[in-house]
Amino acid sequence: MTDSQHVEDALAKRYRQPKRVEQFGAEAVPDELRTVRWWDIFAMVLNFVVNPGTIVISGALIAAGMSLWEATLTGFLSIVVGFSAYLVAATVGVDYGIPGLVSMRAVFGTRGAAVTSVLRAVSSVYWFAFQTVAGGIGIAAVLRSLLDREISQSLIIVCFAVFQIVVATVGYGSLKALSRVAFVLKIAFSVVIVIMLMTYPKESFHPDAVFSFAGTGHGKVALIALWTTSMAAAWFSNFTDAADFCRYSRTRVDMWIGTFLAAVVGQLICSFLGGYAVAAVGGDSENAFDVIVTATQGAVWLLLLILVYIVLDNWTINVQNLYTAGLAITTLFSRIGRFWGTLAVGVVGLGASLAPGLVDNYTSYMEHLADLFAPMAGVFVAHYAILLKTRLDVPALFRADSRYAYWRGFNWVALFWVVAGYFINTTVPTQYLNIVVTAVTVGALYLASMAVARRRWQVVAAGCEPVHRRVEEHVKAVAEPEPAGQES
């Protein structure tokens, strides 16, 4: 039995988890298991980006007044802006094999990092609920055409959510396997749907008409900036778990290629699919799936294809949402393993998905998340990339009295600037790319504050010292205690 198998058996016993699921929660992944290459990361991230919610939002850009090309540009800009912090945070996974939220302890303190775990769990539960509702809307539209009757959307949501929870509890292996299959099918189905839309026997659906559709709104620059910020905010809220999908890989090149390329390609697919559908009806419909279903002209095989497409889209992204939320729970409560944490947040997410207004209030929810995650991203990048030079003392992340304890477990300087940044972000208008302004401003002010603090307090100087120390003995890593102040 290998060292990693010994560790997995020990974790299964500690957390009383089934043996055939992924055992690693907050613990570092052993080197011998870190064999994932860029194409698997590409498949996972693309499946994360290509989802019913993003397709619906891409169509909503057209309904808001944009042309197809403006909507596509907006989607691309949202990736460029949103991934600025995401790619930096993802290096934690490939360098050290730990979840992103564990690395937050180096910045916010061994206890203060609990704030980021709570926010990550809440954000993931919201995204799970949002995507479930968005997928439910699409499935309901297809079933309505297939069966010529209304099916309870709540029933669809519940059944859909249960399947997603089951796969998510299995862990990273199920993510990788599901992503490989879904990737091939999504590309093939996307091509079929685009061809179907382009050949629909109505003049407004013809490519010439759609490509020349200029939109219906005014003040396009402000509109593009507003939606770029709202969509990028989603990725800002995901930077804390960027490492989660890369910790089974060992090279930054694999991470960079697999992550950013997939995000760009995935967003372009969503922008074109959702945007083309809504532009074909002159922006009169906000729901791209209603248009797509209409374009099938009642053909059963096309309706079934679209149904499978929606299910795959939703399944892949929501499995990842639950996976990251489950890891957030393991960093908060030391006696809860990844399996049980994922199951718990899945149940909560199911309840949240039955709440009304999730899709309609998308921009409002994203603004609230951005108000918190934008300054948090600025502080993290400033500390991890500039002060620590991306070097972490991994064993110290698991000790309450380590160099990352700061003041009794809290880095009050970092937490102060997150709170201050919240108010900065609410002050700067969204159309002025407030999340970027806030992240850069807060990051700069944090560095200035730490320059003073590290000269005055030794605990701050210790936390700012770049130390590259990995956990070499994996059995020892499993035995490391959780930081004090967490549930045990």
Secondary structure, DSSP 8 states (H G I E B T S, - for coil): --HHHHHHHHHHHHHT--TTS---SSS---GGG----HHHHHHHHHHHHSSHHHHHHHHHHHHTT--HHHHHHHHHHHHHHHHHHHHHHHHHHHHH---HHHHHHHHH-TTTTHHHHHHHHHHHHHHHHHHHHHHHHHHHHHHHHHHSS---HHHHHHHHHHHHHHHHHH-HHHHHHHHHHHHHHHHHHHHHHHHHHHTSSSGGGSHHHHHH---S-S-HHHHHHHHHHHHHHHHHTTGGGGGGGTTT---HHHHHIIIIIHHHHHHHHHHHHHHHHHHTTTT--S-HHHHHHHHTTT-HHHHHHHHHHHHHHHHHHHHHHHHHHHHHHHHHBTT--HHHHHHHHHHHHHHHHTSTTTTTTHHHHHHHHHHHHHHHHHHHHIIIIIISTT--BGGGGG-TTSTT-TBTTB-HHHHHHHHHHHHHHHHS-GGGTHHHHHHHHHHHHHHHHHHHHHHH-HHHHHHTS---B----HHHHHH----TTSB-
